[in-house]
Amino acid sequence: MSVKSGKFDGYQEGFRELNSFWGRIDEVENAINEYSEVALSFAEAPLEDVLEKIKAFEPSVSVIGQIKAGKSTLMNAILGETNLLPSDVNPWTSVITALHLNSRHRPLNTRAVFRFFDQGEWDRLVATGGRLGEMANRSGFEREADEVKAQVAEMRETTEARLGDEFHELLGSSHTYPDLDHDTIDRYICYGDPDDLEDGATEGVYADITKTADLYIDLPHLPKGLCLRDTPGVNDTFMMREQITLNAISDSRVCVVVLSAHQALSTMDLALLRIICSVDAREVLIFVNRIDELEDPEAEQANIRASIQKTLTRLGVGNSIDILFGSGYWANFAISNQDTMLEASKASLARIFDGDDTDDIETLRQRAMEASGVRELLKAIAQRVIDGPGEAFLKDIKNELDNIIEMSETVESVADSGGANINVSPVKLKVKLADLRDKCLNGFDERAKELTDNLRERLGRAQENFVESALSALQAQIDTFGEAGTWNHDPTSLRMMMKTAFLSSCAKLRREGEGAFDDILDGIQEILENDMFVFREGSSIEFPEQAQHKAPTVLARTLSLDLQGSWWRKHWRFGRKNAAVKRYRSAIVAETAPLIDDLITGFFDPAVSATRDIVERFAFDQGEFCQAILEHAAKGVTKTEREDDETASILQRLSA
């Protein structure tokens, strides 16, 4: 990969604010390292934890879109590398690709890591026909399920035949490369159909079984510490990778939705719309790509924008999502060595510049970059990262540092006074701290279990209410129109009820976490005042930051109810009405029950565990603080005037 001088000024400007943000983090990291050298011994571990958090911090941006929206072309434009990612990707073999930009924690001698599906994932795909086959089976349509399974089995046979004995060795393993080049990537992220390749060709040879790809890209015009996730097209043939895509999005606080200028005016893929709704609207950007293929881009943008905003308003997110327009093709042309642009694209670009159809290649490149919208997209991404995960991260770090500094100053103050009033032994103090920790954690566990039970009950009620409304609506359809035509019952209301129940439970979980912090702090204060005669202002203690939970992306997963109503009409064609109602009810319950289980075990239980870990860590740190007071009161803390001045200077920088 090479850097073309002068062609990346727009990139550096687009990422300027993000680079400034990393400069702030670097200053904090340097100040912590200096403070670690003069800090009291009890603060060493907490400071090391803060440093580890800083080193591991890597905000991620997921890029999603319909197949043929030009996602990979746009990703290449964002990277400034015109030929890195395959731009004509076969929907079956699309792979989640994480692009780590100037990573602070790149594995040693590693530029690319490709991970394969394991045996269990592969066997499940063939046994059930993937998510599509599972939905058909749950709905009672064995013939449709068998057809899907047959297609998957054929795909497996060709894959195993192509890889031979290597196939079973690859499952569950990974390939690592010290260098990064287009040919290597092509073996794992397929373009075209690998079965149509000429003998000896290697493009896409591993793509069918590749689950994820991690690429480490170091270029001076890109920011450091940012991860871009290029996801498969959401209309994945067998929905094999749909959940992988949703998981990738759930790991990202910022999401860029790429639409084609041609498709945006008609209908956008339903799965894509559900994904938009599953992400916090403040952290979503919509980029309407391929405007170079419009005859008059500026004139047509207003209609496209109005159409998208109308759809978003219907989904309840209104004008809170920014909509940008541009062309990955124009951006790639601007930074490439090409001397000619497609005539239709060139004419479209000329319309933007008052019909001036220039033949000067450098002017054409400048205009292409200006009209591509990539600079604006980079700025928007940078701002979303800073305002969202960036500021949340800095706030968390500041709270931890403030607590460490406050505790250190208290320890030094008590040590300076000699600790004459302390009347607790080290052994007795440890027992009291252990009792306090256990009491607070047990109380939290009991309340968290109640929250989980209540959430499951609410999700069950939402499911039952939806089933009843669906049955009533279907009966009304049949009474009015008979069995002619198609019918489906939009599951949006079910998703909204489940989303509300989940977020409400998360808000209560957050309050339980704060309550546990209060209980710990009250117990610590009691020990400090009664056993050590140490008085500190409780309001000066900053509680640890808890995770901000958003609606789980599993709610955006395709359900059979999202598909054609003809599947459901078949339930009414056989037997008596009561039997048909029973079959229909069972089918809906079977389809939605896994969603409830996923919300509990895949999302809420981990949220509870994460909060519990934070509570336990807070109890541990406060206990270490009390023991440090006892330890240093016995031996005293002595610092020279110069050391005091140095510490004061470092603390001033940390506070800033």
DRENZA-224591 format. One line per field, with one value per residue (C-alpha): x, y, z; residue number from 1; residue in three letters. Coordinates in steps of 0.02 Angstrom, whole numbers, always signed. Layout:
! residues N
c1 X_... $
c2 Y_... $
c3 Z_... $
num NUM_... $
residu ALA_... $
This chain:
! residues 656
c1 +0_+68_+32_+11_+76_-46_-199_-241_-257_-445_-422_-313_-438_-584_-500_-423_-542_-522_-332_-348_-455_-319_-196_-300_-295_-106_-86_-189_-89_+78_+19_-39_+129_+218_+97_+125_+307_+264_+96_+70_+84_-102_-137_-22_-149_-294_-180_-121_-303_-335_-183_-243_-413_-329_-220_-370_-486_-531_-697_-777_-888_-995_-1037_-1195_-1300_-1392_-1296_-1245_-1253_-1067_-1012_-841_-804_-847_-740_-591_-623_-628_-462_-383_-339_-429_-396_-390_-564_-655_-789_-900_-934_-1033_-1175_-1151_-968_-971_-864_-863_-702_-630_-508_-397_-321_-149_-191_-110_-126_-87_-25_+162_+213_+30_-62_-207_-303_-439_-548_-653_-822_-805_-872_-1029_-1077_-1048_-1145_-1292_-1299_-1310_-1428_-1555_-1528_-1472_-1592_-1705_-1722_-1754_-1894_-1975_-1966_-2040_-2181_-2222_-2171_-2061_-2053_-1985_-1863_-1802_-1773_-1665_-1569_-1537_-1463_-1351_-1298_-1248_-1145_-1060_-1017_-934_-840_-775_-729_-633_-535_-513_-425_-388_-573_-588_-419_-477_-640_-619_-443_-370_-239_-119_-10_+133_+97_-60_-95_-243_-207_-207_-372_-449_-424_-538_-658_-727_-783_-877_-909_-756_-831_-818_-634_-505_-395_-260_-347_-354_-480_-609_-545_-578_-721_-865_-797_-718_-813_-716_-564_-455_-344_-217_-186_-51_-56_-11_-170_-282_-317_-252_-353_-510_-593_-703_-813_-866_-1017_-1102_-1251_-1404_-1501_-1385_-1447_-1478_-1460_-1306_-1212_-1357_-1325_-1138_-1178_-1297_-1163_-1038_-1159_-1193_-1007_-1006_-1074_-1072_-1156_-1148_-1293_-1249_-1392_-1388_-1455_-1558_-1636_-1664_-1808_-1902_-1898_-1754_-1726_-1837_-1694_-1592_-1732_-1746_-1560_-1573_-1709_-1604_-1463_-1470_-1520_-1394_-1254_-1317_-1264_-1347_-1236_-1327_-1196_-1177_-1245_-1120_-1246_-1384_-1410_-1429_-1366_-1405_-1580_-1623_-1551_-1698_-1821_-1712_-1690_-1877_-1913_-1788_-1847_-2027_-1978_-1876_-2020_-2134_-2005_-2004_-1830_-1883_-1748_-1622_-1517_-1401_-1413_-1259_-1240_-1090_-998_-866_-824_-782_-673_-578_-550_-483_-346_-308_-189_-331_-334_-512_-681_-837_-925_-1093_-1008_-907_-1065_-1150_-1002_-1006_-1190_-1135_-1008_-1129_-1105_-917_-853_-666_-534_-396_-358_-303_-456_-564_-485_-512_-693_-721_-657_-756_-918_-885_-948_-806_-729_-898_-923_-753_-793_-963_-889_-754_-882_-995_-847_-792_-965_-1020_-894_-751_-826_-903_-731_-645_-780_-755_-566_-584_-699_-576_-429_-525_-562_-382_-318_-447_-404_-217_-233_-336_-207_-66_-165_-197_-17_+47_-57_+14_-154_-162_-350_-355_-423_-443_-319_-273_-359_-519_-521_-509_-654_-762_-722_-759_-926_-973_-927_-1025_-1177_-1183_-1155_-1284_-1411_-1372_-1388_-1561_-1624_-1547_-1637_-1801_-1765_-1727_-1886_-1990_-1912_-1951_-2130_-2147_-2074_-2196_-2343_-2282_-2273_-2449_-2523_-2444_-2510_-2686_-2679_-2610_-2748_-2882_-2811_-2797_-2974_-3037_-2940_-3017_-3193_-3179_-3078_-3073_-2908_-2872_-2719_-2577_-2573_-2443_-2445_-2302_-2202_-2142_-2261_-2188_-2011_-2060_-2143_-1989_-1872_-1969_-1967_-1780_-1729_-1841_-1758_-1586_-1631_-1684_-1522_-1423_-1516_-1479_-1295_-1299_-1389_-1252_-1120_-1213_-1220_-1033_-991_-1102_-1017_-844_-888_-946_-781_-680_-772_-798_-635_-512_-586_-566_-699_-719_-854_-956_-1012_-831_-829_-870_-960_-890_-971_-1094_-1127_-1256_-1367_-1457_-1588_-1509_-1479_-1556_-1724_-1680_-1658_-1770_-1924_-2033_-2170_-2068_-2087_-2234_-2406_-2432_-2336_-2466_-2620_-2578_-2621_-2802_-2816_-2824_-2942_-3058_-3039_-2988_-2851_-2791_-2787_-2687_-2561_-2544_-2521_-2390_-2295_-2286_-2237_-2102_-2033_-2031_-1982_-1797_-1800_-1852_-1717_-1586_-1638_-1620_-1468_-1377_-1402_-1481_-1385_-1218_-1275_-1309_-1139_-1051_-1136_-1095_-912_-908_-991_-867_-720_-784_-795_-618_-543_-628_-566_-388_-406_-452_-308_-188_-240_-201_-35_+30_-30_+84_+240_+203_+227_+373_+402_+526_+466_+524_+422_+269_+290_+309_+155_+54_+104_+54_-112_-151_-127_-236_-374_-372 $
c2 +0_+168_+348_+470_+640_+784_+677_+648_+825_+799_+644_+732_+874_+753_+662_+818_+824_+638_+655_+800_+688_+555_+692_+723_+538_+534_+679_+587_+427_+518_+604_+438_+358_+502_+494_+305_+339_+445_+369_+271_+82_+48_+156_+58_-75_+47_+158_+7_-39_+136_+123_-46_+30_+169_+48_-63_+79_+60_+139_+47_+103_-26_+1_-90_-88_-182_-287_-182_-20_+3_-27_-99_+35_+166_+78_+82_+268_+297_+207_+295_+126_+98_-88_-159_-235_-332_-216_-342_-463_-623_-611_-791_-767_-593_-587_-473_-373_-271_-138_-82_+87_+124_+4_+24_-162_-250_-427_-446_-475_-480_-382_-500_-632_-738_-846_-991_-1059_-1203_-1378_-1348_-1191_-1279_-1435_-1330_-1239_-1403_-1490_-1349_-1251_-1100_-971_-980_-1168_-1155_-1029_-1142_-1290_-1193_-1136_-1316_-1307_-1458_-1444_-1266_-1316_-1464_-1352_-1234_-1379_-1451_-1285_-1276_-1457_-1423_-1273_-1381_-1517_-1396_-1313_-1477_-1537_-1377_-1383_-1572_-1641_-1464_-1430_-1516_-1448_-1270_-1274_-1184_-1125_-962_-901_-760_-656_-535_-432_-364_-367_-378_-557_-622_-538_-607_-785_-755_-617_-681_-583_-679_-866_-970_-1122_-1030_-991_-1059_-1203_-1145_-981_-942_-798_-837_-1012_-998_-873_-996_-1046_-880_-805_-646_-552_-431_-318_-200_-45_+81_+238_+417_+497_+387_+413_+293_+178_+170_+10_+8_-147_-190_-305_-425_-362_-376_-474_-623_-770_-893_-768_-869_-711_-602_-633_-604_-435_-393_-441_-329_-184_-216_-195_-25_+136_+217_+147_+204_+142_+141_+156_+157_+317_+205_+100_+240_+311_+146_+19_-12_-186_-221_-300_-143_-34_-144_-127_+62_+58_-54_+74_+238_+366_+493_+374_+329_+408_+371_+388_+384_+314_+302_+476_+477_+365_+496_+609_+765_+724_+890_+901_+722_+729_+826_+692_+552_+641_+670_+487_+427_+549_+497_+316_+362_+463_+314_+213_+341_+415_+568_+694_+636_+539_+638_+596_+624_+602_+553_+431_+305_+293_+478_+469_+318_+405_+559_+461_+337_+340_+325_+453_+424_+428_+340_+458_+451_+484_+626_+706_+688_+772_+914_+949_+985_+1113_+1211_+1100_+1131_+968_+991_+883_+935_+777_+865_+978_+825_+737_+887_+902_+715_+719_+875_+799_+624_+672_+570_+718_+760_+578_+569_+725_+656_+488_+575_+685_+537_+442_+590_+638_+458_+327_+452_+570_+424_+344_+504_+531_+354_+378_+547_+473_+334_+453_+575_+433_+372_+548_+581_+419_+451_+624_+553_+417_+545_+660_+523_+464_+640_+649_+485_+395_+407_+377_+217_+74_-72_-211_-267_-436_-359_-232_-371_-463_-307_-268_-447_-446_-280_-341_-504_-416_-289_-419_-539_-398_-349_-530_-546_-386_-430_-599_-509_-396_-545_-636_-479_-452_-630_-606_-442_-520_-665_-545_-451_-615_-666_-495_-502_-678_-625_-471_-572_-702_-569_-478_-637_-690_-518_-536_-707_-650_-504_-573_-760_-848_-752_-640_-624_-567_-538_-463_-340_-392_-213_-195_-352_-286_-118_-200_-309_-161_-58_-202_-230_-47_-21_-169_-101_+67_-22_-124_+37_+103_-59_-35_+141_+75_-53_+84_+183_+32_+2_+184_+194_+41_+109_+277_+190_+96_+254_+359_+231_+134_+260_+430_+478_+593_+627_+707_+566_+677_+692_+508_+475_+312_+203_+221_+85_+29_+127_-12_+11_-97_-266_-293_-466_-377_-335_-518_-579_-675_-783_-656_-533_-646_-668_-697_-849_-951_-909_-929_-1113_-1139_-1101_-1218_-1382_-1447_-1354_-1175_-1218_-1333_-1199_-1070_-1190_-1223_-1038_-993_-1129_-1068_-889_-943_-1058_-915_-785_-893_-898_-709_-702_-825_-725_-562_-641_-753_-661_-482_-452_-586_-518_-342_-402_-487_-331_-222_-347_-346_-157_-163_-294_-194_-37_-134_-201_-29_+50_-92_-68_+116_+75_-47_+81_+206_+78_+29_+204_+271_+146_+189_+366_+443_+558_+661_+797_+970_+937_+775_+868_+999_+866_+773_+934_+975_+802_+807_+976_+903_+753_+863_+966 $
c3 +0_-49_-3_-146_-94_-97_-125_+57_+122_+129_+235_+361_+371_+388_+532_+612_+761_+792_+791_+915_+1025_+1024_+1071_+1228_+1271_+1244_+1367_+1497_+1470_+1488_+1647_+1722_+1683_+1773_+1920_+1935_+1976_+2129_+2180_+2340_+2324_+2344_+2189_+2075_+2027_+1994_+1890_+1791_+1758_+1691_+1577_+1513_+1472_+1374_+1277_+1237_+1186_+1003_+952_+807_+663_+573_+391_+335_+178_+46_-79_-229_-129_-162_+17_-20_-150_-20_+111_-8_-33_+156_+175_+27_-49_-213_-229_-52_-29_-165_-232_-320_-179_-198_-69_-13_+30_+109_+266_+417_+392_+535_+475_+619_+577_+649_+790_+959_+994_+831_+864_+838_+656_+604_+470_+435_+533_+450_+564_+500_+554_+676_+650_+753_+656_+491_+542_+603_+437_+340_+462_+471_+311_+410_+483_+330_+347_+533_+504_+374_+493_+639_+527_+480_+296_+273_+84_+88_+226_+124_-27_+75_+151_-23_-82_+72_+52_-129_-72_+59_-65_-185_-42_+27_-147_-182_-18_-9_+145_+202_+236_+407_+463_+429_+527_+693_+650_+582_+459_+504_+387_+425_+269_+189_+4_-114_-171_+7_+47_-112_-52_+98_+44_-119_-271_-402_-389_-340_-429_-595_-575_-694_-637_-519_-473_-287_-276_-143_-113_+76_+71_+102_+273_+325_+471_+506_+443_+543_+437_+516_+409_+452_+344_+394_+323_+432_+618_+748_+858_+749_+688_+534_+512_+336_+356_+235_+137_+247_+115_+141_+37_+179_+322_+368_+417_+471_+656_+633_+556_+698_+825_+737_+746_+930_+963_+877_+948_+775_+620_+438_+331_+146_+21_-167_-245_-360_-222_-97_-198_-204_-62_+58_+121_+274_+370_+341_+410_+564_+592_+580_+713_+827_+839_+934_+802_+866_+817_+643_+480_+313_+161_-6_-123_-313_-351_-496_-585_-573_-722_-614_-437_-352_-421_-374_-198_-129_-183_-117_+50_+67_+30_+160_+293_+264_+296_+450_+520_+501_+598_+739_+716_+617_+574_+705_+578_+465_+279_+170_-17_-121_-230_-183_-368_-380_-223_-289_-454_-364_-273_-411_-559_-684_-824_-885_-799_-860_-980_-891_-724_-798_-868_-699_-614_-741_-696_-518_-582_-692_-844_-855_-930_-900_-983_-864_-764_-603_-604_-634_-485_-371_-423_-402_-223_-182_-249_-179_-5_+74_+165_+242_+288_+374_+475_+523_+576_+678_+766_+806_+879_+985_+1047_+1079_+1136_+1148_+1276_+1373_+1383_+1442_+1574_+1638_+1646_+1734_+1867_+1904_+1914_+2026_+2147_+2148_+2179_+2316_+2405_+2390_+2466_+2610_+2643_+2646_+2760_+2888_+2876_+2908_+3066_+3129_+3134_+3322_+3332_+3228_+3335_+3214_+3179_+3002_+3028_+3096_+2954_+2823_+2903_+2904_+2723_+2668_+2761_+2680_+2506_+2525_+2596_+2454_+2317_+2387_+2394_+2216_+2158_+2236_+2157_+1988_+1989_+2020_+1872_+1760_+1812_+1783_+1612_+1558_+1616_+1520_+1362_+1379_+1393_+1239_+1145_+1197_+1156_+984_+952_+998_+888_+743_+759_+765_+615_+513_+555_+501_+337_+303_+351_+229_+84_+110_+74_-86_-98_+26_+206_+336_+510_+535_+690_+720_+868_+947_+925_+1000_+1152_+1180_+1155_+1284_+1409_+1387_+1399_+1550_+1637_+1592_+1669_+1828_+1825_+1815_+1969_+2061_+2019_+2090_+2244_+2269_+2254_+2386_+2502_+2483_+2510_+2664_+2737_+2698_+2774_+2932_+2946_+2913_+3041_+3180_+3169_+3096_+3136_+2954_+2885_+2700_+2596_+2518_+2375_+2318_+2268_+2086_+2054_+1914_+1744_+1701_+1523_+1424_+1355_+1190_+1108_+1066_+881_+899_+888_+708_+663_+523_+580_+470_+502_+398_+247_+129_+203_+92_+220_+352_+244_+227_+409_+368_+220_+312_+447_+559_+614_+793_+732_+613_+753_+859_+721_+684_+868_+889_+737_+801_+976_+905_+800_+939_+1089_+1035_+1028_+1211_+1260_+1164_+1247_+1419_+1402_+1264_+1321_+1491_+1586_+1521_+1568_+1745_+1753_+1689_+1820_+1956_+1905_+1918_+2090_+2150_+2083_+2171_+2335_+2309_+2272_+2422_+2531_+2467_+2510_+2691_+2708_+2635_+2769_+2903_+2825_+2792_+2959_+3043_+2945_+2887_+2715_+2686_+2529_+2490_+2443_+2264_+2256_+2320_+2185_+2049_+2110_+2116_+1937_+1875_+1968_+1892_+1718_+1760_+1828_+1668 $
num 1_2_3_4_5_6_7_8_9_10_11_12_13_14_15_16_17_18_19_20_21_22_23_24_25_26_27_28_29_30_31_32_33_34_35_36_37_38_39_40_41_42_43_44_45_46_47_48_49_50_51_52_53_54_55_56_57_58_59_60_61_62_63_64_65_66_67_68_69_70_71_72_73_74_75_76_77_78_79_80_81_82_83_84_85_86_87_88_89_90_91_92_93_94_95_96_97_98_99_100_101_102_103_104_105_106_107_108_109_110_111_112_113_114_115_116_117_118_119_120_121_122_123_124_125_126_127_128_129_130_131_132_133_134_135_136_137_138_139_140_141_142_143_144_145_146_147_148_149_150_151_152_153_154_155_156_157_158_159_160_161_162_163_164_165_166_167_168_169_170_171_172_173_174_175_176_177_178_179_180_181_182_183_184_185_186_187_188_189_190_191_192_193_194_195_196_197_198_199_200_201_202_203_204_205_206_207_208_209_210_211_212_213_214_215_216_217_218_219_220_221_222_223_224_225_226_227_228_229_230_231_232_233_234_235_236_237_238_239_240_241_242_243_244_245_246_247_248_249_250_251_252_253_254_255_256_257_258_259_260_261_262_263_264_265_266_267_268_269_270_271_272_273_274_275_276_277_278_279_280_281_282_283_284_285_286_287_288_289_290_291_292_293_294_295_296_297_298_299_300_301_302_303_304_305_306_307_308_309_310_311_312_313_314_315_316_317_318_319_320_321_322_323_324_325_326_327_328_329_330_331_332_333_334_335_336_337_338_339_340_341_342_343_344_345_346_347_348_349_350_351_352_353_354_355_356_357_358_359_360_361_362_363_364_365_366_367_368_369_370_371_372_373_374_375_376_377_378_379_380_381_382_383_384_385_386_387_388_389_390_391_392_393_394_395_396_397_398_399_400_401_402_403_404_405_406_407_408_409_410_411_412_413_414_415_416_417_418_419_420_421_422_423_424_425_426_427_428_429_430_431_432_433_434_435_436_437_438_439_440_441_442_443_444_445_446_447_448_449_450_451_452_453_454_455_456_457_458_459_460_461_462_463_464_465_466_467_468_469_470_471_472_473_474_475_476_477_478_479_480_481_482_483_484_485_486_487_488_489_490_491_492_493_494_495_496_497_498_499_500_501_502_503_504_505_506_507_508_509_510_511_512_513_514_515_516_517_518_519_520_521_522_523_524_525_526_527_528_529_530_531_532_533_534_535_536_537_538_539_540_541_542_543_544_545_546_547_548_549_550_551_552_553_554_555_556_557_558_559_560_561_562_563_564_565_566_567_568_569_570_571_572_573_574_575_576_577_578_579_580_581_582_583_584_585_586_587_588_589_590_591_592_593_594_595_596_597_598_599_600_601_602_603_604_605_606_607_608_609_610_611_612_613_614_615_616_617_618_619_620_621_622_623_624_625_626_627_628_629_630_631_632_633_634_635_636_637_638_639_640_641_642_643_644_645_646_647_648_649_650_651_652_653_654_655_656 $
residu MET_SER_VAL_LYS_SER_GLY_LYS_PHE_ASP_GLY_TYR_GLN_GLU_GLY_PHE_ARG_GLU_LEU_ASN_SER_PHE_TRP_GLY_ARG_ILE_ASP_GLU_VAL_GLU_ASN_ALA_ILE_ASN_GLU_TYR_SER_GLU_VAL_ALA_LEU_SER_PHE_ALA_GLU_ALA_PRO_LEU_GLU_ASP_VAL_LEU_GLU_LYS_ILE_LYS_ALA_PHE_GLU_PRO_SER_VAL_SER_VAL_ILE_GLY_GLN_ILE_LYS_ALA_GLY_LYS_SER_THR_LEU_MET_ASN_ALA_ILE_LEU_GLY_GLU_THR_ASN_LEU_LEU_PRO_SER_ASP_VAL_ASN_PRO_TRP_THR_SER_VAL_ILE_THR_ALA_LEU_HIS_LEU_ASN_SER_ARG_HIS_ARG_PRO_LEU_ASN_THR_ARG_ALA_VAL_PHE_ARG_PHE_PHE_ASP_GLN_GLY_GLU_TRP_ASP_ARG_LEU_VAL_ALA_THR_GLY_GLY_ARG_LEU_GLY_GLU_MET_ALA_ASN_ARG_SER_GLY_PHE_GLU_ARG_GLU_ALA_ASP_GLU_VAL_LYS_ALA_GLN_VAL_ALA_GLU_MET_ARG_GLU_THR_THR_GLU_ALA_ARG_LEU_GLY_ASP_GLU_PHE_HIS_GLU_LEU_LEU_GLY_SER_SER_HIS_THR_TYR_PRO_ASP_LEU_ASP_HIS_ASP_THR_ILE_ASP_ARG_TYR_ILE_CYS_TYR_GLY_ASP_PRO_ASP_ASP_LEU_GLU_ASP_GLY_ALA_THR_GLU_GLY_VAL_TYR_ALA_ASP_ILE_THR_LYS_THR_ALA_ASP_LEU_TYR_ILE_ASP_LEU_PRO_HIS_LEU_PRO_LYS_GLY_LEU_CYS_LEU_ARG_ASP_THR_PRO_GLY_VAL_ASN_ASP_THR_PHE_MET_MET_ARG_GLU_GLN_ILE_THR_LEU_ASN_ALA_ILE_SER_ASP_SER_ARG_VAL_CYS_VAL_VAL_VAL_LEU_SER_ALA_HIS_GLN_ALA_LEU_SER_THR_MET_ASP_LEU_ALA_LEU_LEU_ARG_ILE_ILE_CYS_SER_VAL_ASP_ALA_ARG_GLU_VAL_LEU_ILE_PHE_VAL_ASN_ARG_ILE_ASP_GLU_LEU_GLU_ASP_PRO_GLU_ALA_GLU_GLN_ALA_ASN_ILE_ARG_ALA_SER_ILE_GLN_LYS_THR_LEU_THR_ARG_LEU_GLY_VAL_GLY_ASN_SER_ILE_ASP_ILE_LEU_PHE_GLY_SER_GLY_TYR_TRP_ALA_ASN_PHE_ALA_ILE_SER_ASN_GLN_ASP_THR_MET_LEU_GLU_ALA_SER_LYS_ALA_SER_LEU_ALA_ARG_ILE_PHE_ASP_GLY_ASP_ASP_THR_ASP_ASP_ILE_GLU_THR_LEU_ARG_GLN_ARG_ALA_MET_GLU_ALA_SER_GLY_VAL_ARG_GLU_LEU_LEU_LYS_ALA_ILE_ALA_GLN_ARG_VAL_ILE_ASP_GLY_PRO_GLY_GLU_ALA_PHE_LEU_LYS_ASP_ILE_LYS_ASN_GLU_LEU_ASP_ASN_ILE_ILE_GLU_MET_SER_GLU_THR_VAL_GLU_SER_VAL_ALA_ASP_SER_GLY_GLY_ALA_ASN_ILE_ASN_VAL_SER_PRO_VAL_LYS_LEU_LYS_VAL_LYS_LEU_ALA_ASP_LEU_ARG_ASP_LYS_CYS_LEU_ASN_GLY_PHE_ASP_GLU_ARG_ALA_LYS_GLU_LEU_THR_ASP_ASN_LEU_ARG_GLU_ARG_LEU_GLY_ARG_ALA_GLN_GLU_ASN_PHE_VAL_GLU_SER_ALA_LEU_SER_ALA_LEU_GLN_ALA_GLN_ILE_ASP_THR_PHE_GLY_GLU_ALA_GLY_THR_TRP_ASN_HIS_ASP_PRO_THR_SER_LEU_ARG_MET_MET_MET_LYS_THR_ALA_PHE_LEU_SER_SER_CYS_ALA_LYS_LEU_ARG_ARG_GLU_GLY_GLU_GLY_ALA_PHE_ASP_ASP_ILE_LEU_ASP_GLY_ILE_GLN_GLU_ILE_LEU_GLU_ASN_ASP_MET_PHE_VAL_PHE_ARG_GLU_GLY_SER_SER_ILE_GLU_PHE_PRO_GLU_GLN_ALA_GLN_HIS_LYS_ALA_PRO_THR_VAL_LEU_ALA_ARG_THR_LEU_SER_LEU_ASP_LEU_GLN_GLY_SER_TRP_TRP_ARG_LYS_HIS_TRP_ARG_PHE_GLY_ARG_LYS_ASN_ALA_ALA_VAL_LYS_ARG_TYR_ARG_SER_ALA_ILE_VAL_ALA_GLU_THR_ALA_PRO_LEU_ILE_ASP_ASP_LEU_ILE_THR_GLY_PHE_PHE_ASP_PRO_ALA_VAL_SER_ALA_THR_ARG_ASP_ILE_VAL_GLU_ARG_PHE_ALA_PHE_ASP_GLN_GLY_GLU_PHE_CYS_GLN_ALA_ILE_LEU_GLU_HIS_ALA_ALA_LYS_GLY_VAL_THR_LYS_THR_GLU_ARG_GLU_ASP_ASP_GLU_THR_ALA_SER_ILE_LEU_GLN_ARG_LEU_SER_ALA $
